[in-house]
Amino acid sequence: MALSIRRFVFTAITDLRWRLVAKELVLAMRAPRHPAVAPLPRAHRTALHLTSCSGRLDELTRFCQWLSGHGVSSLAQIDTRVCDAYMAHRRYVLDEYGAVVGEQSPGTRRSAVQVVVDLVNYRELFTADRVPADLRPWGGATASAIAEMPSGRSENKTRPVEAAVMQPMLAAALFLLSCLGPHAVGLASHIREADQLSARKAQGLRPVSTVPVTEFAEVLSQYTDTRTALPMLADHHVADRLAAGWSVDDPLLAVATGVLARQAGVTQFWSAWMPYLRGPLEDALASVGVKEVFARDAAEITAADFSSVLAWTLSLHRLQAVALVGIVRTAAMIVLAAASGMRAS
């Protein structure tokens, strides 16, 4: 969020009493369970977002400046005539000669009404100045009704998604969430663990100048003893090797030697080491092969059409695994938003 929204500026309200009213109002909107706020019958029951509070403060500042410019020195002087006058002031767009040339948006009109409604709803809270106890502007109608906002009164401005789109989207999202979700959680955990162990800045790694033959032999023996395939490079890294002069027929072209180096406890694999380590690497490759690192032994699930049982995912490179977790996360967001009726849906 921008600093202009996160930082509330009250100094634009010159009247110190009204400045205190503004502070009390904003705090009340942020802390609805405070003992001084909770008993108010028309106060908000949930905390307003910082963006909403910033907008309320901006409109209240504008209202206070307008009151001062029209000879109003106390909130107790506000009556329905003043409320209507401010509404008219914020409703119309005037040219330099004072002639009406257009109307503000319903959102702007609603903000103008809401600032008066807030002063009424939180009246008992204010300590320095307050509106009259019998003030009931616009007959108690809601700010949206007074501003003639279409949303919530007839239909939403954004049309509902047609069933032809919504139904299959939700069906797919529910399938991903229920069938792939638990596996995606495990995959995300595997990614985090691999990042901690295989990153160049992983804890415990050391730079070395001599060829770590012994360390590599230990790592490769672990792969061969457990019959685990060597880690595979992603396609774009293979392309980098080819561009750097590697032969397309080199059996080690797709082997992630950097990952093996970090598993051996060193920061990176130097090309000068290859003549000394090629033999052990090719022997291990011939024994166990090479494969993508993530989701190698994926659990089986039933297909969405119940026609077959298959692995929930192919084996993946890191970026592919991250993308798959993101897809399942998006499916979860779609289901939550649609089922809860959140505005984000």
FENWO-V164266 format. One record per run of one state. SS is the DSSP state (h for helix, s for strand, l for the rest). FROM is the first residue (numbers start at 1). TO is the last residue. Records with the same first field share a line. If there is no record, write none. Layout:
BEGIN
SS=FROM-TO + FROM-TO
END
This chain:
BEGIN
l=1-2 + 7-15 + 31-34 + 39-49 + 70-74 + 78-79 + 95-99 + 104-105 + 122-122 + 126-136 + 141-142 + 147-162 + 199-205 + 207-212 + 226-229 + 233-234 + 244-254 + 256-256 + 264-265 + 267-270 + 289-289 + 292-293 + 295-299 + 303-308 + 312-315 + 317-317 + 341-345
h=3-6 + 16-30 + 35-38 + 50-69 + 75-77 + 80-91 + 106-121 + 123-125 + 137-140 + 143-146 + 163-198 + 213-225 + 235-243 + 257-263 + 271-288 + 318-340
s=92-94 + 100-103 + 206-206 + 230-232 + 255-255 + 266-266 + 290-291 + 294-294 + 300-302 + 309-311 + 316-316
END
